């Protein structure tokens, strides 16, 4: 794209943060990183504004890819899908056609620091060979570096782990984004099964299984309320919350406009509890097994809140901590990736892994199992062995 096809240079290009756009219309990655690091608010990046001086006849995603050189077109499309871009003051789609006089606003995240800092952080290995490693993730660690958290990540722990081993390393796929070996992710405060690739071909083949939905992922969650019916399919599109105010911009919501992406969750009630010595309206709880057919951000948490059954402890989505005997049993979302099944890319063997529950969630379930009323369910299609998960909890 020739540099004179859009407003370029300080006298024409305008941005809400000074000095972010270089002559020629390209965004300066180091300036974005500095502006973001120095900002008083954690709003996810730097705010940019472009004014088109020519009729380019191009799509929004192509235009921004040409301007934001440190992001791929796929990353730009995801950014737009999350509601981070607007044309003439209205949220836009990746395919929005740009014309002369259009004003494009976009919030750009800082470039990722590609360095992974090995750290001796304890990890629980469920399986490892020369091609991949499966962990039972703890609920207090992020998977890869994000924003100002360049250390203390699961990748830092893995980098240390492979360095101390007999040889090998994480795959180089994703290395350009600071995410080597990362095939899929779990939220910071979600625990359970997660697989990383140690070999490039393994990474690509595992990624294909996730994309083609041949991976079986089962989660356990404790939700507030008596969930009915026993089994159901939730099909509700998910997108970013329309408000950018603090406290909302981190949230996802069910939305039926062009920014909502297909999301499908199957839930199966495994147990129901009633605790009579709790306040009215806060006496019923359900232990649910959930199967993901898509992988949207916060999908389970959003779908369960949308149904009116937020996860216990999930304060972002209206869940409350569980108190018992004068102490807090759990104050994080009660979400655990209990089972992960995939085909080993190199041996073609179908492999199933079960991650024991973490102590806080295991204690909550044991307390609820001693409640005044307990109902068990034989929901068709359920796969997680609850007793084994509890017995092995650590």
Helices and strands as residue ranges (DSSP letters): G 3-5, E 14-15, H 29-38, E 46-51, E 58-59, H 60-67, H 73-81, E 85-87, E 90-91, E 97-98, E 103-108, E 125-128, E 132-137, H 154-164, G 175-177, E 191-197, H 200-211, E 216-224, E 231-235, E 238-240, E 252-254, E 264-274, E 284-292, H 299-306, G 315-317, E 322-324, E 327-330, E 335-343, E 350-354, H 359-369, E 373-376, H 386-391
